[in-house]
C-alpha cells in the first residue's frame, strides 16, 4: 500500500528484549531453530510488522500479521510490538488499522505469550480513550487470543471473504465437540450473520474499504444549512387518530430512506453476543458535512420492534460516538419494543433501562428525530436526547391507542376514541415541553430538508461545553414537562 514505512518496535521497560530474539522461558525444544527458519522463509523478524500507511487522504498506523511466521502466532515480542503500535499511534494522533492472520498465542512461550492479550488491550484502551479510531480486518485465518482481545475491540471490524474466524480454531473446536462443525461455522459469512463482524469484504477491496471508513474520521467543512421550512400552524392540527394513521402510513419515509439520503461510511452489524437485529440500524454517517453516528429504528424489520440484540447494537453505536466525541442522531419509528417471550427471557426490560442510562450519559451531543410513530419506553429510551425533534405528522404515545382501548374498554376497536384522549401529536408534545421542536415533513422523497433540521441543532449543540451540555441534558430530563396540567 502507498506510503508504507517500517516503525521500529520500542522495547517495553518491563521486558527489554531485542525485537529479533524472542525469549524462551520454557526452554522449548527446537524453538530457537523454528524462529530462525521462520525468519529465513518470510524475510521478516516477527509475526507482526508495524508501519505508517496512507489510506486515501488519511494516515494510519498499521499492524499486519504474516501467517507464514509460525502461524502468525503472538509471542512476547509480537505482543509488545502491537501494544507499542497503539501507543505510537496515540502519540501521533493517528488511527490504528489491524490486518490479522493468526492462529493465536504462541505455545512455545507459554503464559509469557498469553499475557500479551491484556498488555495490548491496555494500550488499545488508552488509544480509544484518546478519541482515536480503530479498524480491524480479519484475514484468513484469525483465531485465538488476537480475536479474543484487541481485534474484537476495534470500532469497526471487517472480515475478508472466505476467512476462517473464531476463538478456537476449527480443528480444536471439532475435537472438543467430538463431531464435525455445522455448515457456516468459523466463516466470515457466519460471523456476519451472528453479529460478530460489521462487514465482509473481498480481499482485493480491503484497502478501499478501510479508506472509506477512515475518510469518515476526517470530514470536510460542514455545509451551510439552508433555511428550513416551518410546519403548519398548531391551530390547524388534525384529529389525533388521523395523525396516528399518518405516522404509520406505509409510504412514509422510513429509517432506510433517511440513511440513503446521507453519506454512510459503514454500517455496524451485530451486538457481538451472537445477534444482529435488523430493526436497529447503526451507521457512521456524514450529515451536511458533519460527522454523526446514526442510531435508527427501522420499521421495515419486525415492524420496528427492537429485540435485546437491537438495543445492544445501539449501545455499541452510542459508546463509539462517546469515545470519539461524535454526535449521536437517533431516528425513532416504532410502535414499541419487541415483547415476545424470547425477548422477555432475553431481558428486554433491562435492555430498555440500560439504553436510557447509556444515552443519557453519553458525553457527545445527542439529537433525536421522531420520523414516524414513537411507542412507549422502547422508543423513549432512544429519544432521551439533548434535543428531541418531531416531524409534524409523527406521534409519540405512552401506549398504542389499540392497547389502551383494550385495557380501558376491552375493545381495541375503540382506538380512535382513545387516541383523541391520549393526543400523542407533535404539537401537543411540544406544548408539554417534551418535544423541543416540531419540524416540517419531507416533501415527497426530499429528505435533505429533514436532515437540515438535524444539522441546525447539531450546530447549536456544538457551541456548548461538554460538561455544561451533559448537565443541561440531565436537568432537561429530570424536569421534562413545561406544564403539569392540560
Secondary structure, DSSP 8 states (H G I E B T S, - for coil): -TT-EE-----BTTB---TTS---TT--TTHHHHHHHHHHHHSSSSSEEEEEEEETTEEEEEEEE-TTTGGG-B-HHHHHHHHHHHHHHHHTT-EEEEEEEE--B-GGGTHHHHTHHHHHHHHHHHHHHTT--EEEEEEEEEETTTTTTGGGGSSEEEEETT-BEESS-HHHHHHHHTS---TTTTBHHHHHHTTS-SEEE-GGGHHHHHHHHHHHTS--S------------GGG---HHHHHHHHH-TTS--HHHHHHTSEEEEEE---SSS---TTEEEEEEEETTEEEEEEEE-TTTGGG---HHHHHHHHHHHHHHHHHT-EEEEEEEES----SHHHHHTTHHHHHHHHHHHHHT-SS-EEEEEEEEEEHHHHHTTT-SSEEEEETT-EEESS-HHHHHHHHHS-GGGHHHHHHHH--BHHHHHHHTSSSEEE---BTTB-HHHHHHHHHHHHHHHTS-HHHHHHHHHHHHHT--S-S--
